Amino acid sequence: MKKLVLFSIVLAFLAGCSQQQTSDKTTAQDSTTTKNGKELKVNIKANSTNKFLCCDGNHNNNIIGDREKAGEWEEFTLIKKGGDSVSLKAYNGKFVCADMAKNAILIADRDAAGEWETFIMESQKDDKVAFKTSSNKYICCDQKKNNLLVADRDKISDWELFTIIYK
């Protein structure tokens, strides 16, 4: 039942619906409307590790998928920009970037959301999503790189899937 509710929320969000969906753990109650679109507080789990993504303040604000519990560093603001385009803002107030100048790592260090800070959020089966960058690469929680998130994959497999948990 919870998966069905989560899937309904993701579909409503992607369709741009303004109605709030609720369930035990996945609500959009704290959303606000901005001139850029809808902002939602979320936690994100990597499918490959089943752990929360974190903007690690101790490691240059790199995005890492290795946290058992969601705290301040594991909360993101998902900003709907129109269509399937989204940006993510981390706890530090900075936008998440797929930094192509740094081997495509994901890092939260940008003041504004430009091309490298905008992602296409693609719905997948089993209530999962994949994120594609402006360079047409998918974001991956790479277990071979200590669960660092990188944007260097050409296709979607388990490591490129994520679950959005609306707060």
C-alpha positions in Angstrom: 0.0 0.0 0.0 2.8 2.4 0.9 4.5 1.7 -2.5 1.3 2.5 -4.3 0.9 5.8 -2.4 4.6 6.7 -3.1 4.2 5.9 -6.7 1.0 8.1 -6.8 2.9 11.0 -5.2 5.8 10.7 -7.7 3.3 10.7 -10.6 1.4 13.6 -9.3 4.6 15.5 -8.7 5.9 14.8 -12.2 2.6 15.8 -13.7 2.8 19.1 -12.0 -0.3 18.6 -9.9 -0.8 21.1 -7.1 -2.8 18.8 -4.9 -1.0 17.4 -1.9 -0.8 13.7 -1.5 -0.4 12.2 2.0 0.6 8.9 3.6 2.4 7.8 6.7 5.9 8.7 5.6 5.6 10.3 2.2 3.9 13.6 2.3 4.4 16.9 0.5 3.0 19.0 3.4 6.1 21.2 3.6 6.1 22.3 0.0 6.2 25.9 -1.0 5.7 27.5 -4.4 8.5 29.7 -5.8 8.9 31.5 -9.0 10.9 28.6 -10.3 8.3 26.0 -9.4 7.5 23.7 -6.5 10.0 23.0 -3.7 9.7 19.8 -1.7 11.8 18.6 1.2 13.0 15.1 0.5 15.4 12.3 1.5 16.8 10.2 -1.3 17.9 6.5 -1.0 20.3 4.9 -3.4 19.1 1.6 -4.7 22.6 0.1 -4.8 23.2 0.6 -1.1 19.7 1.1 0.3 21.2 4.0 2.2 20.4 7.7 2.2 22.2 10.2 0.1 24.3 12.7 2.1 25.9 16.0 1.3 29.0 15.3 3.3 30.2 18.5 5.0 33.4 16.7 6.0 34.3 15.7 2.4 33.9 18.9 0.4 30.1 18.6 0.2 30.4 15.6 -2.1 27.1 13.6 -2.4 27.6 10.1 -1.0 25.1 7.3 -0.7 26.2 5.7 2.6 24.0 6.9 5.5 21.9 4.6 7.6 19.6 7.3 9.0 18.4 10.6 7.6 19.5 13.7 9.4 20.3 17.3 8.4 23.0 16.4 5.9 20.6 13.9 4.2 17.8 16.3 3.5 17.5 17.9 0.1 15.1 20.4 -1.4 13.8 19.0 -4.7 12.9 22.0 -7.0 10.6 21.2 -9.9 11.6 23.4 -12.8 9.0 22.3 -15.4 8.4 19.1 -17.2 10.7 16.4 -15.7 13.4 18.9 -15.0 14.5 19.3 -11.3 17.3 20.7 -9.3 18.5 19.7 -5.8 19.6 21.9 -3.0 21.5 20.5 -0.1 21.4 21.4 3.6 24.2 24.0 3.0 21.9 26.0 0.7 24.0 25.1 -2.3 22.7 23.4 -5.5 23.9 19.9 -6.3 26.1 19.9 -9.5 27.3 17.1 -11.7 30.7 18.7 -12.1 32.1 17.6 -15.4 35.4 19.4 -14.7 35.8 17.0 -11.6 35.2 13.6 -13.2 31.4 14.1 -13.1 31.2 13.8 -9.3 28.1 15.2 -7.6 28.9 18.1 -5.2 26.7 20.7 -3.5 28.7 23.9 -4.0 26.8 26.1 -6.5 24.9 29.3 -5.8 22.5 29.0 -8.7 21.0 26.2 -10.8 22.4 26.2 -14.3 22.8 23.5 -16.9 25.1 21.2 -14.7 22.7 21.7 -11.7 19.6 20.6 -13.6 18.5 17.0 -14.0 15.8 15.0 -15.7 14.0 12.8 -13.2 12.8 9.7 -15.0 10.3 7.4 -13.4 11.2 3.8 -13.3 9.5 0.6 -12.1 9.0 -0.2 -8.5 8.7 3.4 -7.4 12.3 4.2 -8.4 13.6 7.2 -10.3 16.8 7.8 -12.3 18.4 11.2 -12.8 19.9 12.2 -16.2 22.3 15.1 -16.6 22.5 17.7 -19.3 25.3 15.7 -20.9 22.9 12.7 -21.1 24.7 10.7 -18.5 22.9 9.0 -15.6 23.8 9.5 -12.0 25.2 6.5 -10.2 25.9 5.6 -6.6 29.2 4.0 -7.4 30.1 1.3 -4.9 33.6 1.0 -6.4 34.2 4.7 -5.4 33.0 4.4 -1.8 29.4 5.1 -2.7 30.3 8.5 -4.2 27.7 9.8 -6.7 29.0 10.3 -10.2 27.2 11.2 -13.4 29.0 8.9 -15.9 26.6 6.1 -16.9 25.1 5.6 -20.3 22.2 3.4 -19.2 20.2 2.6 -16.2 20.8 -0.4 -14.0 20.6 -1.0 -10.2 23.3 1.5 -9.3 21.5 4.3 -11.2 18.1 3.9 -9.3 16.9 6.0 -6.4 13.9 6.3 -4.1 12.5 9.7 -3.3 11.0 10.0 0.2 8.9 13.1 0.6 8.9 14.7 4.0 
